[in-house]
Amino acid sequence: MNAHTSAPRPRDRVTVIGGGVIGISWAGLFLAHGLDVVVSDPRPEAKDQVLAGLAEIAPALAELGLPTERLTARLRFEPDLAAAVAEADVVQENGPERLDVKREIWRTVEAAAPAHALLATSTSGIPASAIATALRQPERLVVGHPFNPPHLVPLVEIVPGERTSPETLLRARDFYASLGKKPQILRKEVPGFVANRLQAALFRECVHLVAEGVVTEAELDDIVTDSIGLRWAVAGPFRTFHLGGGPGGLPHFLRHLGRAMEATWPGLGEPSFDEPTVALLTAQAEEAFGGGPVGELAARRDRAQLALMRALAATADGRQAQHGQREQPAQHGQATA
Amino acid sequence: MNAHTSAPRPRDRVTVIGGGVIGISWAGLFLAHGLDVVVSDPRPEAKDQVLAGLAEIAPALAELGLPTERLTARLRFEPDLAAAVAEADVVQENGPERLDVKREIWRTVEAAAPAHALLATSTSGIPASAIATALRQPERLVVGHPFNPPHLVPLVEIVPGERTSPETLLRARDFYASLGKKPQILRKEVPGFVANRLQAALFRECVHLVAEGVVTEAELDDIVTDSIGLRWAVAGPFRTFHLGGGPGGLPHFLRHLGRAMEATWPGLGEPSFDEPTVALLTAQAEEAFGGGPVGELAARRDRAQLALMRALAATADGRQAQHGQREQPAQHGQATA
C-alpha cells in the first residue's frame, strides 16, 4: 500500500509455481497483501489465464478488506523455473499432482533458490517425505495445503514430512498467519491430511444414502446446511458433542453415548463409484445444479461464505465458540516442536 | 400476540410428551409461535424443570425474532398422558429412547387423542415402523426428528415408517414449516436417519485422527470450523464438489476424481471407544473445554449460530447458495408421495 514511502518494510518475494486455479488464488492473496509475486508456468497461455483469474477473484479479495486497485503491479511472469526462484523468500508450488513431476520441480528449486527460502508445496495428496527424497536438504520442504480456494477458505494444513524441521513448520505457520489464514500444524504425516480425510468420510456416507434412495443429492445438501454444516461452522465436532453432552460435557457423552455411536459405525455405507452410481449421481447433479453456470453459482457461494466469515468475526461469541480458551497460536507450534 | 382480537385464528393445540431438554426446546418454539401447549411428564419435578428451561432458552427465541413476553401464558401441565392428549391437534413425543416405553406411550395416545391429531415422535434411533406395530392406525405415526436443540437448528427430519401415509408426511412437513423449521422428508426409513449418520461417519474419522496423534481435539475442531464447516454451512457436500469440479461440475468431479476418492475410503480409520481411547478423548476434552461451564459455552455457540443464520438470511446469495433453483418446498412431498 505504501510502496513509495522512504523506508519500506522488507517485503517477502514469493514465487508461485503453476498458474492453475490454486496458483492463481495464492497469487491473488499474496499480491493483495503487498508481496512481490513471480508466477512460473511453462505453458504459453499461462500468463493470460492468470491475469483473467486474478480479475475474477479480485472482488472477493476486496470483500476480505484487502486493497486490489493495482493488484498486478508487483506481479511478474517467469516461465524458467530456476530464474523464477532465484530471489524467492517463499516458494509455493502448485504443480501437477504427480510424484515424478514434483520431485523434478523441487530438485530444480532447491538448486536455484536462496538458502533461506521457505519451500512449500500445495499438494493435497503427495507426502512431503516422498518428494523430499529428491532433495539434499529435506528438512526445508513442507506441505502448505490450502482448502480450495486458498484466498477465501481460512485453513492451511501444514504437514511435516519425516525430515521436515520444526523451524520450517513454524516459519510456514507464521507466513500463512501473516496473510490472515488459519494455519494448523499436523503432528504426523498421514495420507489426505485431516480436512480431506474428514470430507471423504462424510462424502462416502452421502454417496451411500443417495445411491440407496434415502434422499436425493439436493435433499442431502439441504439437510447438511440446515444442521451439521451450520453447527460445524461455529463449533467443531468435539466441541459440538461436548456442548451436547449436558453438564458432563464430552466425557459424559463418551461414557453414555459412545458405545451407541460405535454400534452404528459398522452399518455405515461402503459404496463405490461404479457405473450405475456415477450415472445416478450425474443425473441428479444435472437436475439440481444444471440451471446455471458453475462460475455464477460459485461466486454466490463465495459471497455467502464471506458474509458468514464477517458475521463470525463480528461476534466475540463466534471466535470464542470456535476457538475457546486457546487464544495463543504459539501453543500449536510448541506442542508440535 | 393478538390473543384478544375478536376473531382469533384457530390455533394448534400441541401436546409435548416428556419435559427433558428436547421437550423443553420444542415447547418453547411452539409457545413462541402462539400455539397452546400441554406438557405431559409424570415426574413431579418436571414442571419446575420445564419452567426453568423455558426461561433459559427465551433469549434465543427472542433473537429468532419471536415474541417471548408471555411465553408461558398458554402453557399447561398435565401428568396424565390420556388427559394431556385428549384435545391435541399435534402430539410431539420426546420420551425415553426405549422401544417398549415408546410403544406403551403411543398405545395410550392413539386411544385418547382426537382422530385428526398429527402423531410425531422425536426419536433419533427408533424406527416408526417398530413403534407402530403397537398401533391400530400405524399410518398416523411419523418420526419428526429435530437436530438438537429444536428451537434453534433449522432441520427436522421427517421419516416415514413402513406404513406411514403420505398425508401424514405432508401434514408433518407443513406443521414444522409453519414454525420456521426446514423439514426434510426422507424417502426411506434407515437407522440413524441422515444427519446423524453423516455426523457419525465424520466423527469416526475424527476419533481415529485424534487417537492416532495426528491432531488434538481442539486442533481438529479448528480445522473443521476453518474449512469444511464454513463450506457446508453455505453449500452441502454435493454442491461443494459441484462447484469444485470446474466448468464440468460434479459430473466432471465424479469422472476424474471419484476413483481417487474411492481409493482413500479403505484407508479411513476404524477406531473403537475402548478404554485407552475414551481416556485420551476425555483428557483432551478437559484440557480444551474444561475452563468454563458447559451452559455458558453452549450459549455462546448458540449466539454465534444465530448470527450466522441472520447473515445467511440477509443475503439472497446465502439462501440461493444453499438451496439453488429449488424454491418450491412442495417438490419434496410430491417426490416422496
Chai-1 contact restraints between the chains, C-beta under 6 A:
chainA,res_idxA,chainB,res_idxB,connection_type,confidence,min_distance_angstrom,max_distance_angstrom,comment,restraint_id
A,F147,B,S227,contact,1.0,0.0,6.0,A-B,restraint_1
A,V153,B,S227,contact,1.0,0.0,6.0,A-B,restraint_2
A,P154,B,D226,contact,1.0,0.0,6.0,A-B,restraint_3
A,L155,B,I223,contact,1.0,0.0,6.0,A-B,restraint_4
A,L155,B,D226,contact,1.0,0.0,6.0,A-B,restraint_5
A,L155,B,S227,contact,1.0,0.0,6.0,A-B,restraint_6
A,K182,B,D226,contact,1.0,0.0,6.0,A-B,restraint_7
A,Q184,B,E219,contact,1.0,0.0,6.0,A-B,restraint_8
A,Q184,B,D222,contact,1.0,0.0,6.0,A-B,restraint_9
A,Q184,B,I223,contact,1.0,0.0,6.0,A-B,restraint_10
A,L186,B,V214,contact,1.0,0.0,6.0,A-B,restraint_11
A,R187,B,G213,contact,1.0,0.0,6.0,A-B,restraint_12
A,R187,B,V214,contact,1.0,0.0,6.0,A-B,restraint_13
A,K188,B,G213,contact,1.0,0.0,6.0,A-B,restraint_14
A,K188,B,V214,contact,1.0,0.0,6.0,A-B,restraint_15
A,V190,B,V214,contact,1.0,0.0,6.0,A-B,restraint_16
A,P191,B,G267,contact,1.0,0.0,6.0,A-B,restraint_17
A,G192,B,T264,contact,1.0,0.0,6.0,A-B,restraint_18
A,V194,B,L209,contact,1.0,0.0,6.0,A-B,restraint_19
A,V194,B,V215,contact,1.0,0.0,6.0,A-B,restraint_20
A,V194,B,I223,contact,1.0,0.0,6.0,A-B,restraint_21
A,A195,B,I223,contact,1.0,0.0,6.0,A-B,restraint_22
A,A195,B,S227,contact,1.0,0.0,6.0,A-B,restraint_23
A,A195,B,I228,contact,1.0,0.0,6.0,A-B,restraint_24
A,R197,B,E205,contact,1.0,0.0,6.0,A-B,restraint_25
A,L198,B,L202,contact,1.0,0.0,6.0,A-B,restraint_26
A,L198,B,E205,contact,1.0,0.0,6.0,A-B,restraint_27
A,Q199,B,I228,contact,1.0,0.0,6.0,A-B,restraint_28
A,A200,B,M261,contact,1.0,0.0,6.0,A-B,restraint_29
A,A200,B,T264,contact,1.0,0.0,6.0,A-B,restraint_30
A,A201,B,A201,contact,1.0,0.0,6.0,A-B,restraint_31
A,A201,B,L202,contact,1.0,0.0,6.0,A-B,restraint_32
A,A201,B,E205,contact,1.0,0.0,6.0,A-B,restraint_33
A,A201,B,L268,contact,1.0,0.0,6.0,A-B,restraint_34
A,L202,B,L198,contact,1.0,0.0,6.0,A-B,restraint_35
A,L202,B,A201,contact,1.0,0.0,6.0,A-B,restraint_36
A,L202,B,L202,contact,1.0,0.0,6.0,A-B,restraint_37
A,F203,B,P237,contact,1.0,0.0,6.0,A-B,restraint_38
A,R204,B,W265,contact,1.0,0.0,6.0,A-B,restraint_39
A,E205,B,R197,contact,1.0,0.0,6.0,A-B,restraint_40
A,E205,B,L198,contact,1.0,0.0,6.0,A-B,restraint_41
A,E205,B,A201,contact,1.0,0.0,6.0,A-B,restraint_42
A,C206,B,P237,contact,1.0,0.0,6.0,A-B,restraint_43
A,L209,B,V194,contact,1.0,0.0,6.0,A-B,restraint_44
A,G213,B,R187,contact,1.0,0.0,6.0,A-B,restraint_45
A,G213,B,K188,contact,1.0,0.0,6.0,A-B,restraint_46
A,V214,B,L186,contact,1.0,0.0,6.0,A-B,restraint_47
A,V214,B,R187,contact,1.0,0.0,6.0,A-B,restraint_48
A,V214,B,K188,contact,1.0,0.0,6.0,A-B,restraint_49
A,V214,B,V190,contact,1.0,0.0,6.0,A-B,restraint_50
A,V215,B,V194,contact,1.0,0.0,6.0,A-B,restraint_51
A,E217,B,F238,contact,1.0,0.0,6.0,A-B,restraint_52
A,A218,B,R326,contact,1.0,0.0,6.0,A-B,restraint_53
A,E219,B,Q184,contact,1.0,0.0,6.0,A-B,restraint_54
A,D221,B,G236,contact,1.0,0.0,6.0,A-B,restraint_55
A,D221,B,F238,contact,1.0,0.0,6.0,A-B,restraint_56
A,D221,B,R239,contact,1.0,0.0,6.0,A-B,restraint_57
A,D222,B,Q184,contact,1.0,0.0,6.0,A-B,restraint_58
A,I223,B,L155,contact,1.0,0.0,6.0,A-B,restraint_59
A,I223,B,Q184,contact,1.0,0.0,6.0,A-B,restraint_60
A,I223,B,V194,contact,1.0,0.0,6.0,A-B,restraint_61
A,I223,B,A195,contact,1.0,0.0,6.0,A-B,restraint_62
A,V224,B,W232,contact,1.0,0.0,6.0,A-B,restraint_63
A,V224,B,G236,contact,1.0,0.0,6.0,A-B,restraint_64
A,T225,B,G236,contact,1.0,0.0,6.0,A-B,restraint_65
A,T225,B,Q322,contact,1.0,0.0,6.0,A-B,restraint_66
A,D226,B,P154,contact,1.0,0.0,6.0,A-B,restraint_67
A,D226,B,L155,contact,1.0,0.0,6.0,A-B,restraint_68
A,D226,B,K182,contact,1.0,0.0,6.0,A-B,restraint_69
A,S227,B,F147,contact,1.0,0.0,6.0,A-B,restraint_70
A,S227,B,V153,contact,1.0,0.0,6.0,A-B,restraint_71
A,S227,B,L155,contact,1.0,0.0,6.0,A-B,restraint_72
A,S227,B,A195,contact,1.0,0.0,6.0,A-B,restraint_73
A,I228,B,A195,contact,1.0,0.0,6.0,A-B,restraint_74
A,I228,B,Q199,contact,1.0,0.0,6.0,A-B,restraint_75
A,G229,B,W232,contact,1.0,0.0,6.0,A-B,restraint_76
A,G229,B,A233,contact,1.0,0.0,6.0,A-B,restraint_77
A,L230,B,A233,contact,1.0,0.0,6.0,A-B,restraint_78
A,W232,B,V224,contact,1.0,0.0,6.0,A-B,restraint_79
A,W232,B,G229,contact,1.0,0.0,6.0,A-B,restraint_80
A,A233,B,G229,contact,1.0,0.0,6.0,A-B,restraint_81
A,A233,B,L230,contact,1.0,0.0,6.0,A-B,restraint_82
A,A233,B,A233,contact,1.0,0.0,6.0,A-B,restraint_83
A,A233,B,L308,contact,1.0,0.0,6.0,A-B,restraint_84
A,V234,B,R301,contact,1.0,0.0,6.0,A-B,restraint_85
A,V234,B,A304,contact,1.0,0.0,6.0,A-B,restraint_86
A,V234,B,Q305,contact,1.0,0.0,6.0,A-B,restraint_87
A,A235,B,R301,contact,1.0,0.0,6.0,A-B,restraint_88
A,G236,B,D221,contact,1.0,0.0,6.0,A-B,restraint_89
A,G236,B,V224,contact,1.0,0.0,6.0,A-B,restraint_90
A,G236,B,T225,contact,1.0,0.0,6.0,A-B,restraint_91
A,P237,B,F203,contact,1.0,0.0,6.0,A-B,restraint_92
A,P237,B,C206,contact,1.0,0.0,6.0,A-B,restraint_93
A,F238,B,E217,contact,1.0,0.0,6.0,A-B,restraint_94
A,F238,B,D221,contact,1.0,0.0,6.0,A-B,restraint_95
A,R239,B,D221,contact,1.0,0.0,6.0,A-B,restraint_96
A,H242,B,A285,contact,1.0,0.0,6.0,A-B,restraint_97
A,H242,B,F289,contact,1.0,0.0,6.0,A-B,restraint_98
A,L243,B,L297,contact,1.0,0.0,6.0,A-B,restraint_99
A,L243,B,A298,contact,1.0,0.0,6.0,A-B,restraint_100
A,L243,B,R301,contact,1.0,0.0,6.0,A-B,restraint_101
A,P247,B,V294,contact,1.0,0.0,6.0,A-B,restraint_102
A,G249,B,V294,contact,1.0,0.0,6.0,A-B,restraint_103
A,L250,B,A285,contact,1.0,0.0,6.0,A-B,restraint_104
A,P251,B,T282,contact,1.0,0.0,6.0,A-B,restraint_105
A,P251,B,A285,contact,1.0,0.0,6.0,A-B,restraint_106
A,L254,B,V278,contact,1.0,0.0,6.0,A-B,restraint_107
A,L254,B,L281,contact,1.0,0.0,6.0,A-B,restraint_108
A,G258,B,F273,contact,1.0,0.0,6.0,A-B,restraint_109
A,M261,B,A200,contact,1.0,0.0,6.0,A-B,restraint_110
A,E262,B,S272,contact,1.0,0.0,6.0,A-B,restraint_111
A,E262,B,F273,contact,1.0,0.0,6.0,A-B,restraint_112
A,T264,B,G192,contact,1.0,0.0,6.0,A-B,restraint_113
A,T264,B,A200,contact,1.0,0.0,6.0,A-B,restraint_114
A,W265,B,R204,contact,1.0,0.0,6.0,A-B,restraint_115
A,G267,B,P191,contact,1.0,0.0,6.0,A-B,restraint_116
A,L268,B,A201,contact,1.0,0.0,6.0,A-B,restraint_117
A,S272,B,E262,contact,1.0,0.0,6.0,A-B,restraint_118
A,F273,B,G258,contact,1.0,0.0,6.0,A-B,restraint_119
A,F273,B,E262,contact,1.0,0.0,6.0,A-B,restraint_120
A,V278,B,L254,contact,1.0,0.0,6.0,A-B,restraint_121
A,L281,B,L254,contact,1.0,0.0,6.0,A-B,restraint_122
A,T282,B,P251,contact,1.0,0.0,6.0,A-B,restraint_123
A,A285,B,H242,contact,1.0,0.0,6.0,A-B,restraint_124
A,A285,B,L250,contact,1.0,0.0,6.0,A-B,restraint_125
A,A285,B,P251,contact,1.0,0.0,6.0,A-B,restraint_126
A,F289,B,H242,contact,1.0,0.0,6.0,A-B,restraint_127
A,G291,B,Q325,contact,1.0,0.0,6.0,A-B,restraint_128
A,V294,B,P247,contact,1.0,0.0,6.0,A-B,restraint_129
A,V294,B,G249,contact,1.0,0.0,6.0,A-B,restraint_130
A,L297,B,L243,contact,1.0,0.0,6.0,A-B,restraint_131
A,A298,B,L243,contact,1.0,0.0,6.0,A-B,restraint_132
A,R300,B,D317,contact,1.0,0.0,6.0,A-B,restraint_133
A,R300,B,Q320,contact,1.0,0.0,6.0,A-B,restraint_134
A,R300,B,A321,contact,1.0,0.0,6.0,A-B,restraint_135
A,R301,B,V234,contact,1.0,0.0,6.0,A-B,restraint_136
A,R301,B,A235,contact,1.0,0.0,6.0,A-B,restraint_137
A,R301,B,L243,contact,1.0,0.0,6.0,A-B,restraint_138
A,R301,B,A321,contact,1.0,0.0,6.0,A-B,restraint_139
A,R303,B,D317,contact,1.0,0.0,6.0,A-B,restraint_140
A,A304,B,V234,contact,1.0,0.0,6.0,A-B,restraint_141
A,A304,B,T315,contact,1.0,0.0,6.0,A-B,restraint_142
A,A304,B,D317,contact,1.0,0.0,6.0,A-B,restraint_143
A,A304,B,G318,contact,1.0,0.0,6.0,A-B,restraint_144
A,A304,B,A321,contact,1.0,0.0,6.0,A-B,restraint_145
A,Q305,B,V234,contact,1.0,0.0,6.0,A-B,restraint_146
A,A307,B,A311,contact,1.0,0.0,6.0,A-B,restraint_147
A,A307,B,T315,contact,1.0,0.0,6.0,A-B,restraint_148
A,L308,B,A233,contact,1.0,0.0,6.0,A-B,restraint_149
A,L308,B,L308,contact,1.0,0.0,6.0,A-B,restraint_150
A,L308,B,A311,contact,1.0,0.0,6.0,A-B,restraint_151
A,A311,B,A307,contact,1.0,0.0,6.0,A-B,restraint_152
A,A311,B,L308,contact,1.0,0.0,6.0,A-B,restraint_153
A,A311,B,A311,contact,1.0,0.0,6.0,A-B,restraint_154
A,T315,B,A304,contact,1.0,0.0,6.0,A-B,restraint_155
A,T315,B,A307,contact,1.0,0.0,6.0,A-B,restraint_156
A,D317,B,R300,contact,1.0,0.0,6.0,A-B,restraint_157
A,D317,B,R303,contact,1.0,0.0,6.0,A-B,restraint_158
A,D317,B,A304,contact,1.0,0.0,6.0,A-B,restraint_159
A,G318,B,A304,contact,1.0,0.0,6.0,A-B,restraint_160
A,Q320,B,R300,contact,1.0,0.0,6.0,A-B,restraint_161
A,A321,B,R300,contact,1.0,0.0,6.0,A-B,restraint_162
A,A321,B,R301,contact,1.0,0.0,6.0,A-B,restraint_163
A,A321,B,A304,contact,1.0,0.0,6.0,A-B,restraint_164
A,Q322,B,T225,contact,1.0,0.0,6.0,A-B,restraint_165
A,Q325,B,G291,contact,1.0,0.0,6.0,A-B,restraint_166
A,R326,B,A218,contact,1.0,0.0,6.0,A-B,restraint_167
